């Protein structure tokens, strides 16, 4: 009886005991695959959005070579002489090169003024076969004289007789064929050969002389000899520039300083019949001196 009861109890325990876990379901096709191993590639950083603020300015690379310097006075003068050789031959060419020594070296502060005048002569179509400035370059060569005398280089302008410096009037002598702007109050000259003179309020004395015209061809040497006879020791340091040689007129500008310190600038002007010398001595204003010397004419 006891054995039967134990058998029945064991069967009940088997029937009512905990059910075993069901087998694991097979993975469906929609189940995502297992995550792959992390990549070893370095991620590329995204470029930041453009900013409205300007970036740092990068200076341009320095030029390796310095800019070449412009031609020297001697080089410009020799280039002018090359043109003379093409037109006039070897003799004029050699004379021109020797004459370059007048301009090189230039007076202090006058290098550009000298190069401007020589460049004008180099390119001029009215150049002549002599060591004289072409008529078209006369103003530029007068600037050399002005600069050498200490005047500030400026573009030379022919004065208009209708607009004269204060205290000036047009002097006109029809008998001699000359006229020029001069200070008011002109008088007959007190020295030999002085046709007319006038003293400006600044103390400068303006004068015009008349002399016989030298015979033969006029050149710088002839004018220098005349200056030595007229001015004595004052001509020791005379400088001449801007020679013009054309029919009816041969002229050249000059500056000089006397041993006593007196300074003079002037103009030799030869016509077919006579030689005139227009001069300014003393501390003349630049405007007055230029009006007189650039406005002087003789026929």
C-alpha positions as CSV (number, residue, x, y, z in Angstrom):
1,X,0.0,0.0,0.0
2,X,2.8,2.3,0.9
3,X,4.7,1.5,-2.3
4,X,1.7,2.2,-4.4
5,X,1.2,5.6,-2.8
6,X,4.9,6.5,-3.4
7,X,4.6,5.5,-7.1
8,X,1.5,7.7,-7.5
9,X,3.2,10.7,-5.8
10,X,6.2,10.4,-8.1
11,X,4.1,10.4,-11.2
12,X,2.2,13.6,-10.0
13,X,5.5,15.4,-9.5
14,X,6.7,14.6,-13.0
15,X,3.4,15.7,-14.5
16,X,3.3,19.0,-12.5
17,X,7.0,19.9,-12.4
18,X,8.5,22.9,-14.3
19,X,8.5,22.6,-18.0
20,X,12.0,22.7,-19.7
21,X,13.0,25.9,-21.6
22,X,12.1,25.8,-25.3
23,X,14.9,25.6,-27.7
24,X,16.4,29.0,-29.0
25,X,14.7,30.2,-32.1
26,X,16.8,30.4,-35.2
27,X,17.6,34.0,-36.3
28,X,15.2,35.4,-38.8
29,X,16.3,36.9,-42.1
30,X,15.2,40.4,-40.8
31,X,17.5,40.3,-37.8
32,X,20.3,42.7,-38.3
33,X,23.7,41.2,-38.6
34,X,26.2,41.6,-35.8
35,X,28.1,44.9,-35.7
36,X,31.3,44.8,-37.6
37,X,34.6,45.5,-36.0
38,X,35.5,49.2,-35.7
39,X,37.4,50.7,-38.7
40,X,41.0,51.7,-38.2
41,X,40.8,54.6,-40.8
42,X,41.3,58.1,-39.5
43,X,38.1,60.1,-39.9
44,X,38.3,63.2,-42.1
45,X,37.3,66.4,-40.3
46,X,34.6,68.4,-42.1
47,X,35.7,71.9,-43.3
48,X,34.3,74.6,-41.1
49,X,31.7,76.9,-42.8
50,X,33.2,80.0,-44.5
51,X,33.5,83.0,-42.3
52,X,32.6,86.5,-43.3
53,X,35.7,87.9,-41.5
54,X,38.8,88.3,-43.8
55,X,41.6,86.0,-43.2
56,X,45.1,87.2,-42.4
57,X,46.9,89.0,-45.2
58,X,49.9,87.1,-46.5
59,X,52.6,89.5,-47.8
60,X,53.8,88.9,-51.3
61,X,57.1,87.2,-51.6
62,X,60.0,89.6,-51.7
63,X,61.5,90.2,-55.0
64,X,64.8,88.4,-55.3
65,X,66.4,91.0,-57.4
66,X,66.3,94.8,-56.9
67,X,64.9,97.0,-59.7
68,X,67.6,98.0,-62.1
69,X,68.7,101.6,-61.8
70,X,68.0,104.1,-64.6
71,X,70.6,105.1,-67.1
72,X,73.4,107.4,-65.9
73,X,74.0,110.9,-67.2
74,X,77.0,109.6,-69.2
75,X,74.9,106.8,-70.7
76,X,72.2,109.2,-71.8
77,X,74.7,111.6,-73.3
78,X,76.5,108.8,-75.2
79,X,73.1,107.6,-76.6
80,X,72.6,111.2,-77.8
81,X,76.0,111.1,-79.5
82,X,75.1,107.8,-81.2
83,X,72.3,109.7,-82.9
84,X,74.7,112.4,-83.9
85,X,77.0,109.7,-85.5
86,X,74.1,108.4,-87.6
87,X,73.4,111.9,-88.9
88,X,76.7,113.7,-89.0
89,X,79.6,111.2,-89.0
90,X,82.5,110.2,-86.9
91,X,84.1,113.6,-86.3
92,X,80.9,115.1,-84.9
93,X,80.4,111.9,-82.9
94,X,83.8,112.1,-81.2
95,X,83.3,115.8,-80.5
96,X,80.0,115.0,-78.9
97,X,81.4,112.4,-76.6
98,X,84.1,114.8,-75.4
99,X,81.4,117.4,-74.8
100,X,79.7,114.9,-72.5
101,X,82.3,115.8,-69.9
102,X,80.4,119.1,-69.4
103,X,77.4,117.3,-68.0
104,X,79.0,114.4,-66.2
105,X,79.2,114.7,-63.2
106,X,76.2,117.0,-62.9
107,X,75.9,119.7,-60.3
108,X,74.5,118.4,-57.0
109,X,70.8,117.8,-57.2
110,X,70.6,118.4,-60.9
111,X,71.1,114.8,-62.3
112,X,67.4,114.4,-63.4
113,X,67.4,117.9,-64.9
114,X,70.5,117.1,-67.0
115,X,69.2,113.7,-68.1
116,X,65.9,115.3,-69.1
117,X,67.7,117.8,-71.4
118,X,70.0,115.2,-72.9
119,X,67.1,112.8,-73.5
120,X,65.3,115.6,-75.3
121,X,68.4,116.3,-77.5
122,X,68.7,112.5,-78.2
123,X,65.2,112.2,-79.5
124,X,65.0,115.7,-81.2
125,X,64.3,115.8,-84.9
126,X,65.9,119.2,-85.2
127,X,69.3,118.2,-83.9
128,X,72.3,119.8,-85.6
129,X,75.8,118.6,-86.3
130,X,77.4,120.7,-83.6
131,X,77.7,120.7,-79.8
132,X,74.6,122.9,-79.5
133,X,71.1,122.2,-78.1
134,X,68.3,121.7,-80.6
135,X,65.9,124.6,-80.6
136,X,63.1,122.3,-79.4
137,X,65.2,121.5,-76.3
138,X,66.3,125.1,-75.4
139,X,64.1,125.3,-72.4
140,X,65.3,122.0,-70.9
141,X,69.0,123.1,-71.3
142,X,68.2,126.4,-69.7
143,X,66.9,124.5,-66.7
144,X,70.4,122.9,-66.4
145,X,71.8,126.4,-66.0
146,X,69.2,127.4,-63.5
147,X,69.7,124.3,-61.4
148,X,73.4,124.7,-61.4
149,X,73.0,128.2,-60.0
150,X,70.9,126.9,-57.1
151,X,67.4,127.5,-58.4
152,X,64.8,124.8,-57.8
153,X,64.3,122.8,-61.0
154,X,60.9,123.4,-62.5
155,X,59.3,123.1,-65.8
156,X,60.4,126.1,-67.7
157,X,57.6,128.2,-69.3
158,X,58.0,131.0,-71.7
159,X,56.5,134.0,-70.0
160,X,53.6,135.8,-71.6
161,X,54.2,139.5,-72.2
162,X,50.6,140.0,-71.1
163,X,51.3,138.6,-67.6
164,X,54.5,140.0,-66.1
165,X,55.8,139.8,-62.6
166,X,54.8,142.6,-60.3
167,X,56.8,145.8,-61.0
168,X,57.8,144.7,-64.5
169,X,57.0,146.3,-67.8
170,X,57.8,145.3,-71.4
171,X,60.9,147.2,-72.6
172,X,60.8,147.7,-76.4
173,X,63.5,149.3,-78.5
174,X,62.4,149.2,-82.2
175,X,65.6,150.9,-83.4
176,X,67.8,148.0,-82.0
177,X,65.2,145.3,-82.6
178,X,65.1,144.2,-79.0
179,X,62.4,143.7,-76.4
180,X,62.3,142.1,-73.0
181,X,60.3,142.2,-69.7
182,X,62.3,144.5,-67.3
183,X,61.7,146.2,-64.0
184,X,59.8,149.5,-64.3
185,X,61.9,152.6,-64.4
186,X,64.5,151.7,-67.0
187,X,67.3,154.2,-67.7
188,X,70.1,154.5,-70.1
189,X,73.2,152.5,-69.1
190,X,75.9,154.1,-67.1
191,X,78.6,151.7,-68.3
192,X,80.1,151.4,-71.8
193,X,77.9,149.3,-74.2
194,X,75.0,149.2,-71.8
195,X,71.9,150.1,-73.7
196,X,69.4,150.0,-70.8
197,X,69.4,149.0,-67.2
198,X,66.9,148.9,-64.3
199,X,67.2,148.2,-60.6
200,X,64.4,146.1,-59.0
201,X,63.1,146.7,-55.5
202,X,64.9,143.5,-54.4
203,X,68.2,145.1,-55.3
204,X,68.9,143.1,-58.5
205,X,70.2,145.0,-61.5
206,X,68.9,144.1,-64.9
207,X,70.9,145.2,-68.0
208,X,71.2,144.8,-71.7
209,X,74.5,145.4,-73.5
210,X,75.2,145.7,-77.2
211,X,78.5,144.7,-78.8
212,X,79.8,144.1,-82.3
213,X,79.1,140.6,-83.5
214,X,82.3,138.4,-83.5
215,X,83.3,137.3,-86.9
216,X,83.0,133.7,-88.0
217,X,81.2,130.7,-86.5
218,X,80.1,131.3,-82.9
219,X,80.6,128.5,-80.4
220,X,81.1,128.2,-76.6
221,X,84.8,128.9,-76.8
222,X,84.1,132.2,-78.6
223,X,81.5,133.2,-76.0
224,X,83.9,132.3,-73.1
225,X,86.6,134.4,-74.6
226,X,84.2,137.3,-74.8
227,X,83.2,136.8,-71.2
228,X,86.8,136.8,-70.0
229,X,87.4,140.1,-71.7
230,X,84.2,141.6,-70.3
231,X,84.0,140.2,-66.8
232,X,87.6,139.5,-65.9
233,X,88.0,137.3,-62.8
234,X,84.3,136.9,-62.5
235,X,84.4,134.6,-65.5
236,X,86.8,132.2,-63.8
237,X,84.0,129.9,-62.6
238,X,81.5,130.7,-65.4
239,X,79.2,127.9,-66.6
240,X,77.5,127.9,-69.9
241,X,74.5,125.8,-71.0
242,X,71.7,125.6,-73.5
243,X,73.3,126.8,-76.7
244,X,70.9,127.5,-79.5
245,X,72.2,127.9,-83.1
246,X,69.8,128.6,-85.9
247,X,69.5,131.2,-88.7
248,X,69.4,134.7,-87.3
249,X,70.2,133.6,-83.7
250,X,73.0,132.0,-81.8
251,X,72.5,132.2,-78.0
252,X,73.8,130.6,-74.8
253,X,72.9,131.0,-71.1
254,X,75.6,131.5,-68.4
255,X,76.0,131.8,-64.7
256,X,79.0,133.1,-62.8
257,X,80.2,134.1,-59.3
258,X,82.8,136.8,-58.8
259,X,85.6,136.6,-56.2
260,X,83.7,139.2,-54.0
261,X,80.7,136.8,-53.9
262,X,78.5,138.7,-56.4
263,X,76.5,136.4,-58.6
264,X,75.2,137.0,-62.1
265,X,73.1,135.0,-64.6
266,X,72.7,136.0,-68.2
267,X,72.3,135.3,-71.9
268,X,74.5,135.9,-74.9
269,X,72.3,136.5,-78.0
270,X,73.9,137.1,-81.4
271,X,72.0,138.2,-84.4
272,X,73.4,138.5,-87.9
273,X,74.5,142.1,-87.1
274,X,75.1,142.5,-83.4
275,X,75.7,140.7,-80.1
276,X,73.5,141.4,-77.1
277,X,74.1,140.4,-73.5
278,X,71.1,140.3,-71.1
279,X,72.2,140.0,-67.5
280,X,70.8,140.0,-64.0
281,X,73.2,140.7,-61.1
282,X,72.4,140.3,-57.4
283,X,69.7,138.4,-55.5
284,X,67.0,138.5,-58.1
285,X,63.7,136.7,-57.7
286,X,63.4,133.5,-59.7
287,X,60.2,134.8,-61.3
288,X,61.8,138.1,-62.3
289,X,65.0,136.6,-63.7
290,X,63.2,134.0,-65.8
291,X,60.8,136.5,-67.2
292,X,63.7,138.7,-68.3
293,X,66.0,136.0,-69.7
294,X,63.4,133.7,-71.2
295,X,61.4,136.7,-72.6
296,X,64.4,138.5,-74.2
297,X,64.4,138.7,-78.0
298,X,66.5,140.4,-80.5
299,X,66.2,140.6,-84.3
